[in-house]
């Protein structure tokens, strides 16, 4: 049953109830895994580090050899070799011997501690010897094999978002390919006969489209570049035909424009032509009130206002939750914090989401005349949406508001 004029929370519930998590998987290379969600637990097949190693530049030896060392009576050890990271010491370190060792190099057999280079003394004319001025404990300044990751450890859980740190963890134990969930296929369309593309000659009555750039770019920023992204006109039959062509392969359809009450608001005609089920139209919020949600052949379709700020704001409020359900990507969760208004917000009435700049828990809003949902330029520098609750009383400077971080 279609709902009209519903609260944002109900709209999100209706959308997410119709979305099924993508379960198709594929195995990709480590570079391709960035921004993907892991489809299986990952286990290490090796210890990391794979050998005992030195955490610093210095000298490795057996701690028993320097048990009697003191400032006035340093112990003299013979330096047998210099050991760099990536090299290997074949023989054991014997009594009275030391190995000059660099950070990351394997601690040689027979040695059980490393002293810092800065703490020792060498003598001119005796480059093959080092003087240890104090005792050392066994395994002091010593990194054990597997102390970071032991063989068989589950290093990443199924459902983990793979970022640069996760790539580094996988690489550190030699994993080069991982199973991940397939990325969603998002078909994104901008509707409107009045639109033309940047670079074309601007005919009278036409405007350049910005939504394709803003919303496609934002989806790309979130890690989910559209599978299809293009402009459409205002012919309901043509728009319906386009959607029919992609719907079986798409996971989500997102459109902007054509959802209000004008003669050219075509989605009131497109959905019946498709035989789609409309679940809601109009949400009690500004901007983006005329947002619409429908299902066609089991696929969700979110139709947003064509005004640039309204489209951008409702992408965050309605499309992001849909993407989170599709992908299981927790990074898509909206993050809210409390902040205080830097200046009064004089408009009152229904619930509003206002572009703003958050710094040190203080949110600054653009001047009142720059809040229109069709205004694009005042979005520059904004990093949040400030939620202004429904009220008949304007808000004053210093009052607390909820802020959604972008």
Buried (B, 14 or more C-beta within 10 A) or exposed (E): EEBEEBBBEEBBEBBBEBBEEBEEBEEBEBEBBBBBBBBBEBBBEBBBBBEBBBEBBBBBBBBEBBEEBEEEEBBBBEBBBEBEEEEEBEEEBEEEBBBBBBBBBBBBEBBBBBBEBEEBEBEEEEEEBBBBBEBBEEBEBBBEBBEBBEBEBEBBEBBBBBBEEBBEBBEBBEBEEBBBBBBBBBBBBBBBBBBBEEEEEEEEEBEEBBBBBBBBEBBEEBBBBBBBBEBBBBBBEEBBEBBBEBBEEBBBBBBBBBBBEEEBBBBBBBBEBBEBBBBBBBBBBBBBBBBBBBBBEEBBBBBBBBBBBBBBBBBBBBBBBBBBBBBBBEBBEBEEEEBBBBBBBEBEEEBBBBBBBBEEEBBBBBEEEEBBBEBBEBBEEBEBBBBBEEEEEEBEEEEEBBBBEB
